[in-house]
């Protein structure tokens, strides 16, 4: 064919990226099409059930596909040994999203020491969402080389303070996001959170490019009011580096948001900017 190979490949890759089923079907048509589309099946992997975790681990160890994964999201409760193994074998990650219990993960990795034991050491972009932070966790398990970090804030003020304190010491951190839910029972307010954030902004004044606040809740009006309060605070205290703050509404399904954005090459940081 006289059709340029570069353009032909781009067409096949776009078709494969649009849908996993399409990628699988295309990979069966010929060897050269498989070479282009097969890796895209594993580019972004999201595991939301224990069965999916077990199946993916078996498949990756049998076929040796772990090195093809660039974006890995695990939103299942276990099995924790399998989750630990998957994270260890996916050595080429660009983004890691965790929706499982951090204390349980730490407990498992402590019993099976590896070079990255008890830490999330590989990708520079990490998301600790939902259940990952529900029971409290040790912020020091985050790799110091992480540049983009998003965490769901638990209710406990002491845990919140430890998260901000550790983030202030991370030398490579340039983008930091927090997710929290507003409700009548929650004691956290914009005033209390901003007081905890201020030392972080001071410590990272030269390197932090974005502080993203994502707000969850069931009442859209309350969320919009909260966002407006954050932005008023930013405008009033820009001299304290609050000019780097952006507040937005969080999606109802954080896992789906992460998966969709990873598949299409978008980042939450880009939307905020």
C-alpha positions as CSV (number, residue, x, y, z in Angstrom):
1,X,0.0,0.0,0.0
2,X,1.1,3.6,-0.7
3,X,-0.6,4.8,2.5
4,X,1.9,6.1,5.0
5,X,2.6,3.5,7.7
6,X,2.8,6.2,10.4
7,X,-0.7,7.4,9.8
8,X,-2.0,3.9,9.4
9,X,-0.5,3.0,12.8
10,X,-2.1,6.1,14.4
11,X,-5.5,5.1,13.1
12,X,-5.2,1.6,14.5
13,X,-4.0,2.9,17.9
14,X,-6.8,5.4,18.1
15,X,-9.3,2.7,17.4
16,X,-7.7,0.4,20.0
17,X,-7.7,3.2,22.6
18,X,-11.4,3.9,22.1
19,X,-12.4,0.5,23.5
20,X,-10.7,-2.6,25.0
21,X,-12.9,-5.0,22.9
22,X,-11.8,-3.2,19.7
23,X,-8.2,-3.4,20.8
24,X,-8.5,-7.2,21.4
25,X,-10.3,-7.7,18.1
26,X,-7.6,-5.7,16.2
27,X,-4.8,-7.6,17.9
28,X,-6.2,-10.8,16.3
29,X,-6.1,-9.6,12.7
30,X,-2.4,-9.8,11.9
31,X,1.0,-9.9,13.6
32,X,1.9,-6.3,12.7
33,X,-1.5,-4.9,13.9
34,X,-1.0,-6.9,17.1
35,X,2.4,-5.3,17.6
36,X,0.7,-1.9,17.6
37,X,-2.5,-2.6,19.5
38,X,-1.7,-5.4,22.0
39,X,0.3,-3.1,24.3
40,X,-2.7,-0.7,24.5
41,X,-4.8,-3.4,26.1
42,X,-2.5,-3.1,29.2
43,X,-1.7,0.6,29.0
44,X,-4.4,1.4,31.6
45,X,-5.6,-1.3,34.0
46,X,-8.3,-0.8,36.5
47,X,-9.1,-3.6,38.9
48,X,-12.3,-3.1,41.0
49,X,-13.0,-6.6,42.3
50,X,-11.0,-9.4,44.1
51,X,-11.7,-11.7,41.1
52,X,-10.2,-9.1,38.7
53,X,-7.1,-8.8,40.9
54,X,-6.5,-12.5,40.9
55,X,-7.2,-12.9,37.2
56,X,-4.9,-10.1,36.3
57,X,-2.1,-11.4,38.4
58,X,-2.4,-14.9,36.9
59,X,-2.5,-13.5,33.3
60,X,0.4,-11.1,33.8
61,X,2.6,-13.7,35.3
62,X,1.7,-16.2,32.5
63,X,2.0,-13.8,29.6
64,X,4.6,-11.5,31.0
65,X,2.5,-8.4,30.4
66,X,3.1,-6.5,33.6
67,X,5.8,-4.3,32.0
68,X,3.2,-3.0,29.5
69,X,1.1,-1.4,32.2
70,X,1.6,2.4,32.5
71,X,-1.5,3.3,34.6
72,X,-2.6,1.0,37.3
73,X,-5.7,1.5,39.5
74,X,-6.6,-1.1,42.2
75,X,-9.9,-0.4,43.9
76,X,-10.6,-3.8,45.3
77,X,-10.3,-4.8,48.9
78,X,-8.0,-7.7,48.2
79,X,-6.5,-10.2,48.1
80,X,-3.7,-8.1,49.6
81,X,-1.0,-10.5,48.8
82,X,-2.0,-10.4,45.1
83,X,-2.2,-6.6,45.2
84,X,1.3,-6.4,46.6
85,X,2.6,-8.8,43.9
86,X,1.0,-6.8,41.1
87,X,2.4,-3.5,42.3
88,X,5.9,-5.1,42.6
89,X,5.8,-6.6,39.1
90,X,4.4,-3.6,37.2
91,X,7.8,-1.8,37.0
92,X,7.0,0.7,34.3
93,X,4.1,2.6,35.9
94,X,3.5,6.2,35.3
95,X,0.4,6.5,37.5
96,X,-0.7,4.4,40.4
97,X,-4.2,4.8,42.0
98,X,-4.9,2.9,45.3
99,X,-8.4,2.3,46.6
100,X,-7.5,-0.4,49.1
101,X,-6.6,-0.3,52.8
102,X,-3.1,1.2,53.3
103,X,-2.7,-0.4,56.8
104,X,-3.5,-3.8,55.4
105,X,-1.1,-3.3,52.5
106,X,1.7,-2.3,54.9
107,X,1.0,-5.3,57.1
108,X,1.3,-7.7,54.1
109,X,4.5,-6.1,52.6
110,X,6.1,-6.0,56.1
111,X,5.8,-9.8,56.2
112,X,7.3,-10.3,52.7
113,X,10.2,-7.9,52.5
114,X,11.2,-6.7,49.0
115,X,13.4,-3.8,47.8
116,X,10.2,-1.7,47.8
117,X,8.6,-3.2,50.9
118,X,6.0,-1.1,52.8
119,X,6.3,1.7,50.2
120,X,4.7,2.8,47.0
121,X,7.9,3.4,45.4
122,X,7.6,3.4,41.6
123,X,5.5,6.0,39.8
124,X,5.9,9.7,40.1
125,X,2.1,10.1,40.1
126,X,0.1,8.5,42.9
127,X,-3.6,8.7,44.0
128,X,-4.7,7.4,47.4
129,X,-8.5,7.5,47.2
130,X,-11.5,6.4,49.2
131,X,-10.7,3.3,51.3
132,X,-7.0,3.8,50.9
133,X,-7.1,6.6,53.5
134,X,-10.3,5.7,55.5
135,X,-8.5,3.9,58.3
136,X,-5.5,6.2,58.6
137,X,-2.2,5.5,57.0
138,X,1.5,6.3,57.3
139,X,2.4,9.1,54.8
140,X,6.1,8.1,54.9
141,X,5.2,5.1,52.7
142,X,5.0,7.5,49.7
143,X,8.0,7.6,47.6
144,X,9.9,10.9,48.2
145,X,10.4,11.2,44.4
146,X,6.7,11.5,43.8
147,X,5.8,14.7,42.0
148,X,2.0,14.4,41.7
149,X,0.1,13.2,44.7
150,X,-3.6,13.1,45.4
151,X,-5.1,11.9,48.8
152,X,-8.5,11.5,50.3
153,X,-8.6,13.2,53.7
154,X,-9.9,11.2,56.6
155,X,-12.0,12.8,59.3
156,X,-9.3,12.7,62.0
157,X,-7.5,16.1,62.2
158,X,-4.3,14.5,63.5
159,X,-4.0,12.3,60.4
160,X,-4.8,15.3,58.1
161,X,-2.0,17.2,59.8
162,X,0.5,14.4,59.4
163,X,-0.4,14.2,55.6
164,X,0.3,17.9,55.1
165,X,3.4,17.8,57.2
166,X,4.9,14.9,55.2
167,X,3.9,16.6,51.9
168,X,5.9,19.6,52.9
169,X,9.1,17.5,53.2
170,X,8.7,15.8,49.8
171,X,11.5,17.3,47.6
172,X,10.0,16.6,44.2
173,X,6.3,17.4,44.9
174,X,5.0,19.9,42.4
175,X,1.3,19.0,42.3
176,X,-0.7,18.1,45.4
177,X,-4.5,17.4,45.6
178,X,-6.8,16.7,48.5
179,X,-10.2,15.2,48.4
180,X,-12.8,15.6,51.2
181,X,-16.5,15.3,51.7
182,X,-18.7,18.0,53.2
183,X,-21.5,16.9,55.5
184,X,-23.3,18.1,58.6
185,X,-21.4,15.7,60.7
186,X,-17.9,16.6,59.5
187,X,-15.9,19.0,61.7
188,X,-13.5,20.0,59.0
189,X,-14.1,23.5,57.6
190,X,-12.3,25.7,55.1
191,X,-10.8,27.7,58.0
192,X,-9.3,24.6,59.7
193,X,-8.0,23.0,56.5
194,X,-6.5,26.3,55.3
195,X,-4.6,26.6,58.6
196,X,-3.2,23.1,58.1
197,X,-2.3,23.9,54.5
198,X,-0.5,27.2,55.2
199,X,2.8,25.6,56.5
200,X,2.9,23.4,53.4
201,X,2.5,26.3,51.0
202,X,5.2,28.2,52.9
203,X,7.6,25.2,52.8
204,X,7.0,24.5,49.1
205,X,6.7,28.1,48.0
206,X,9.4,27.7,45.3
207,X,8.4,24.3,43.9
208,X,4.7,23.7,44.4
209,X,2.8,24.6,41.2
210,X,-0.7,23.5,42.1
211,X,-2.7,22.8,45.2
212,X,-6.0,21.2,44.1
213,X,-9.0,20.8,46.4
214,X,-11.7,18.4,45.3
215,X,-14.9,18.5,47.2
216,X,-17.4,15.7,47.5
217,X,-21.0,15.8,48.8
218,X,-24.6,15.2,48.0
219,X,-25.8,18.8,47.8
220,X,-24.5,20.6,44.7
221,X,-25.4,24.0,46.2
222,X,-23.3,23.3,49.3
223,X,-20.4,22.2,47.2
224,X,-20.5,25.3,45.0
225,X,-20.6,27.4,48.2
226,X,-17.6,25.6,49.5
227,X,-15.7,26.1,46.3
228,X,-16.6,29.8,46.4
229,X,-15.3,30.1,50.0
230,X,-12.0,28.5,48.9
231,X,-11.5,30.9,46.0
232,X,-12.3,33.9,48.1
233,X,-9.7,32.7,50.5
234,X,-7.2,32.3,47.7
235,X,-7.9,35.9,46.5
236,X,-7.6,37.3,50.0
237,X,-4.4,35.5,50.9
238,X,-2.5,35.3,47.6
239,X,0.6,36.7,49.4
240,X,0.7,33.5,51.5
241,X,1.0,31.4,48.3
242,X,-2.7,30.6,48.2
243,X,-2.7,31.8,44.6
244,X,-1.7,28.2,43.7
245,X,-5.0,26.8,45.0
246,X,-7.8,25.6,42.8
247,X,-11.1,24.2,44.2
248,X,-13.4,22.0,42.1
249,X,-16.2,19.5,42.5
250,X,-15.1,15.9,42.9
251,X,-16.7,13.2,40.7
252,X,-19.0,10.8,42.3
253,X,-16.8,7.9,41.2
254,X,-13.2,8.7,41.7
255,X,-12.1,5.4,40.2
256,X,-14.0,6.0,37.0
257,X,-12.6,9.5,36.7
258,X,-9.0,8.2,37.1
259,X,-9.5,5.4,34.5
260,X,-11.2,7.6,31.9
261,X,-8.6,10.3,32.2
262,X,-5.7,7.9,32.1
263,X,-7.0,6.1,29.0
264,X,-7.4,9.3,27.0
265,X,-4.1,11.0,28.1
266,X,-5.8,13.6,30.3
267,X,-4.8,14.5,33.8
268,X,-6.7,16.0,36.7
269,X,-3.9,18.5,37.0
270,X,-4.6,19.7,33.4
271,X,-8.3,20.2,34.0
272,X,-7.6,22.2,37.2
273,X,-5.2,24.5,35.3
